[in-house]
């Protein structure tokens, strides 16, 4: 494997979140190695006040997409809840610090599900709450233990590295896919600002990136999943997303709230033999907001 390929494979998605919390020190922080696990999803990253790169997304191999359902939102840690109507986008986070949550109890939210060529698939996000520094390594081990059961070559974190590069204000995210009820490998791990830690400059952004889960590098494209699915992490001002396809049809994937995170996410499948020609984002008043660079499915 070449040096570039190795770099593509050893990552944290959430690079450059040194300023995700207002108390964080500005400067280059190698978040790519914190917890020393995971894979690089080759994706576009967004830089805002210290670079906020958030969205995980999924690349799942071809097939005719026959169904895509809005995702029900989890109501308790550890599993999905019933479907719930999504209200207006959340207001920018305040400086109030919420009560601490158990960093070893992730909340899992179903982002999207569908059936393609007779196989069902689901896309999940696990949100591991902000861990204080004294428990950061404990959380890193817990995340690694869960992920390594499905992707055995994920590197085990070291305590020294986790402690050295721990950053306050961030939740940990893990996005993964189930096919016919079985969790697959080639997942994605990253970080996202915890509730109360999103800077106003960041809150003004419409999107923070997007990509496809499962593609690690040109030499290791990942497993073949029933459908190709993309994900985009959204700023709190975005209330609606409209995707126009090459045949003129449109899709409106529903933004999903994950726990109390100020960043919401959409997941959607690419219809067979179509490509996206336009991504549009709107606020709660129906006013168009800038597309900060989303080009999935083109």
Helices and strands as residue ranges (DSSP letters): H 3-9, G 31-36, E 44-45, E 69-70, E 107-116, E 119-128, H 133-148, H 159-165, E 170-179, E 182-183, E 188-193, H 200-203, E 207-211, E 229-234, E 240-245, E 250-251, E 264-269, E 276-282, E 288-289
